[in-house]
């Protein structure tokens, strides 16, 4: 720190001038520091500015970046569940109409032609179900053909191990207690629909005047029961996806809140207080002027000793 010591008449040790010069140098460095912080908006521009703060802010920044990636992953998982749920709702409506057609066909007041018409109309609805299944795709993968499963990273533990969420729509999925969620109705080997063994919607197209098949008086009760079970199973799958969607919504809100809090923490540690930096800059600029004046005056002191030689 500068000490107010006069060099007396010793020109070599002009202490006032050295003190003024050192103060000028310190003030210039301070001005440069304040201008850097104001131009970058950051209090910590290098590790030397705050060693502990530098480490903490970089660690928090890395964590925040990982959470942003997890937020995108949660969004992808939410898209999958939303697409699948919409498709299942559509299938539910179509299957309900097929069941209504079967219930109408069970009336003894209808003739054979009417029952055949109902069956053919119901088969067109079944074909639409297949269209829904075929067009329910995400990332180039079928969602409802009984082969889809996937995992998404929705967060990270403190040691950066992954916190994942799995969505499993494969056959025999115990999570929603459905024996099979295979909605394919066109394959000749298909003998079940939506987890109901023996329910083949392709049989609707086989109803004829010579053989009413699943719309016959002997089979209609079984048909109605099977369609009711299929509807229940479709709803179970939709309910399963709905539960996952609720969790994803909660996780999304949590991640958004955490990212905001991490950003606030990083800002508190790393960002410059613009008002304070401006105040310090003005102070340093004032000291710069006074240091220049003091240095000029100190450099004039040796001139007074020349009078001894006159």
N, C-alpha and C positions, 0 to 999 in steps of 0.2 A: 504494500500500500504506500502511496506517496507520503513523504514526511516533509513538513515545512522547515527545511534547513537551508540557510543561505550559504553560498559558496564564498562569501566574503569577497576578497579581491582576487581570488584564484580563478583565472579565466578558464583553466582546464576543467575545473569542477564547478561549472555553472549549474548548480543543483536546481534552482528555480526553473531554468530553461528545460532541464531534463524532466522535471516533474510535469511541466506543462506539455511537453512532447509525449510523455507516457500517457497522460490523461487524454490527449488528442487521439492517440492510437487506440486506446480503449474505447473511446466514444465512437470512433469510426467503425470499429468492429461491431459495436452494439447497434449502430445504425444499419450496417450490412445485415446483421442477424434479424432485426425487426423487418427490414424490407424483404428479406427472404421469406419470413413467415407470412407476411401479408400477401406476397405474390403467389405463394403455394397454398396458403390457407391452412398450413400444418405447423404445429408446434414442434413435432419430431420429424425432421427431414433426414436425419442420419442417426445411427445407433449412438453416436457420441453425444447427441442432444439430451437423451434420457435413456440410459442403458436398460433399466428395469421396464420403463414404459414402452420401449421399442420391442422388447421380447413379448410383453403382454399384448400389445396392440396387434402384433403380427400373428400371435396365437389365436386371438379373438377373430381376426380377419379370416384365417384359415378355417376356423370353425363355422363362421358365418357363410363362407363360400360353400362348405359342405352341406349346410342346412338348406341353402338355396337350391342345390342339386337335388336334395331330398324332396323339397317342395315341388319341383318339376316331376319327380317320380310319383309323388302322391297324386298330382294332377293326371298323369297317365293312367294310374290305377283307377282313379275316379271316372275317367273316360271309358275305360273298359266296362266297369260295372254299370255305368249309365246306359251305354249302348246295349249291353246284354239285357238290362232290365226293360228297356223300351221294347226290345224284340220279344221278351217273354210276355209283356203286357199285350202285345199284338197277338201272340200265339194264344194267350188266354181268351181274348175276344173271339178269335176264330174258332177255338175249340168249344167255347160256350155256344156259338151258333151251330156247330155240328151236333152238340148234345141236345140243343133245342130241336133240331131236325129229327134226331132219333126219338125224342120224346113225342113229337108230333106223329111220327110214323108208328108209334105204339098204339095209337088210337084205332079201335076196331071199326070206326066209321070211314076210314080211308080205304080206298081200293088199291090194287096192285100198282096201277099206273102212277098214282099219287106217291106211293112209297118209293117207287123207282126214281121219280123226279126228285124227291127229297134226298135220296142217296146220292144221285149224280151231282146235285147242288152241293151236298156236304163234301163230296170228293173234290170239287173245285176249291172249296175252302181248305181242304187238306193239302192240296197242291200249293196253295198260297202259303200254308205253314212251311212247306219245304222251301219256297222262295225266300221267306223270312230267314230261315236257318242259313241258306246259302249266301245271303247278302249281309249277314251279321258277322262282320270281319273287322279286326283291328290289327294293324301292323302286319297284314298279309296272313293272318291266322284266323281260322274259323273259331268262333266262340261257343257255339251251341251244338256242335256235332259230336260232343262227348270226348274230345281229345284235348281240350284247352286247360292248361294250368300255367301259372306264372307267379313270380315273386318280385316285389318292388321294395327298394330301400326307402323307408319312410323316416329314418332318423339314425343317429349314431350315439353309442355309449361314450363315456369319458375316455376310454382307451381306443376310440375310433373303430371298434368292432361294429358290424352292421346290425341295425334293427330293421327287420324285414317283415313284410306282410304277404301272405300267400293267398292267391285266389285259385281254387281248384274246382273245375267243373267237369272232371273226368268221370267215366262210368263208375258206379258203386261208390260214390262220394258219401261217406258216413256223416259229413258235417250237416247235410240237409236231409238225411234219411231217405234218399231216393235210390232205388236199386239201379236205375239206369235213366239217364237224361238224353237218350238218343232220339232225336226228332226226325230221323230219316224215314220217309214213308215210301220211297220209290224202290229201294232195293228189294229184290225178290225174296231174300232171306230174312227180311225184317219181320219178326213175329211179335214185336212189342213196341209200344209207344209211350214215351214219358214215364218209363219205369213200370208199366203195366204189362205183365207177361200175357201174351196171346192177343193183345190189342194191336191190330194191323189196320191202319186207316186206309191202306190201299185196297182193302176188302170192300170199301164203299163203292168202288168202281165195278165190282163183280156182282152187285145186286141186279137181278133180272127177273123177268116174269116167271121163269122156270125155277129160279132159286133166289129167294129174297135174302139169303145169307144172314148177315148180322142184323138185318132188319126183320127177319122172320119172327113169328110169334114165339117160337121156341128160344130164340137167341136175344130178343130185344132187351129183356131184363138184364142179361149179362152185359150187353152192349152199353146200356145206360150206366150200370155200375162201373164198368171199366172206364167210360168216358169221365165219370165223376171222379174216379181215382186219379186219372190222368190230369184233370184240372187241378186237383189237390196237390199233385206232385209238381206241376208247373209253378203253382203258387209258392210251394216250399223253396224251390230254386230262387224265385224272385225275392222271397223273404230273406233267404241267405245272402243274396247280393245286396239287399237293402240294409242288412245289418253291417255289412262291410262298408257300404257307402256312408253310414252314420259314423263309423270309426274314422274313415278317411276325412270326412268333413271336420271332425274334431282334431285330427292330426294336422290338417291344413291350417286351422286357426292357431294351433299351438306353434307350428313352425313359423307362421307369419309374426306371431308375438315374439318368439325367440329371436328371429332375425332382426326385428326392430330394436329389441333390447341390446343385442350385440352391437348393432350399429351405433346406438346411443353410447355404449361403453367405449367403443373405439373412438368416437368423436370426442368424448370427454378426455381421453388420454392423449390422443394424437393431434386433434385439430387445434388451431390457434384461436385464442380469444381476440377477435379482430379489434374490439374497442380498446382492450388493454394494450395490445401491440401498437395501435395508433398513438395511444397516450405515451407509451415509452419511446416511440419514435420521435415525437415532438420534443420530449424531454431531452433525448440524446442530441437532436439537432440544435437545441438551445445550448447544451454543454459544448457542442462542437464550436459554436461561435465564441463562447467564452474562453475555450481552450486556445483557439487561434489568437485571440486578443492577448491572453496571458503569455503565450509563447512569444509573441511579438514584443511585449513589454520586457520579458525576461531577457531576450536577446539584445535589448537596448542597455541593460545594466552595465556591461563591460565598457560601454562608451564613456561612462562617467569617470572611470579611472584614467582616461587619457588626459584629463585636465591636470593630473599631477606632473605631466611632462611639459607643460606650457610655462 
